Amino acid sequence: MMGIFKKTKGVIQAKKEPGNPDHIPLSQEAWHYHTLKDNHNQLIWEGQYDLYPLWKCFGIPEDLSGQSCIDIGTASGFFAFECEKRGAFPVAAVELPDISEWDAKSNISYSGVNIPRSNQKDFKESYRIFNSKVQLHYGSINDPLHKTLGTFDWVIFGSMMTHLRDIMQALENVRLLTKGRAVVISSYIPKEEHLTLHWVQSDRPFDWWVPSKSLLPKMLLAAGFSKVDEIGSFKLTHKNGSEHHQVCLHAFV
């Protein structure tokens, strides 16, 4: 049985239901974006992507005490909850309210999982399991979120650029949210040395672009960041075995 949530001025807050077990039996057909584990390192569910083995690739310190954090495109909430575990406060997370709000190509139809709705369900359940104080906001990085949410020491912008029609507008909005640094994770085109943005040929309407690795720092500087450091490259593996070349950058104000 799910926890009960209420929406107040765009923020999702939980009312606890006593007596609920931490692990809810889920059907084998349930769809989850992130693999999540509880505070005892026990599996809650297996997702499309398991980021736990990649944590050191993101350059996020083990102690975030006294620092604020926002996770843009939080999905199941992996980054938001992991930063909270490391002492970050306050922690905010942003997710789209519905798949109809996703940037989509007009000439491609989609009848698959309503990913934002599934993400919201997972986030709410994880929020209850972790006894979390993370605030979930409905919104889009296409909009100037800093006007309502303020600025943060750490802004996490993970694997979003492929799914955005106007990447530069989104990066400018990431910069406006940042008072310390942004952790920017992106797929990239391996072995492409030119400053290139490739159009994605896909049967999903919300797959748009993949940049070359060399282009990413240029884009972040153009968006208003003063310095960009490459933290590392890695392969992100989907549960079906497919691999994506990704890089993590830290962009500083």
Secondary structure, DSSP 8 states (H G I E B T S, - for coil): ---EEEEETTEEEEE--TT--SS----TT---SB-EE-TTS-EEE--SB--GGGGGGGT--S--TT--EEEET-TTTHHHHHHHHTT--SEEEEE-S-GGGS---TT----S--HHHHHHHHHHHHHHHTT---EEEE--TTS-THHHH--EEEEEEES-GGG-S-HHHHHHHHHHHEEEEEEEEEE-BTT--S--EEE---SSTT--EEEBTTHHHHHHHHTT-SEEEEEEEEEEEBTTS-EEEEEEEEEE-
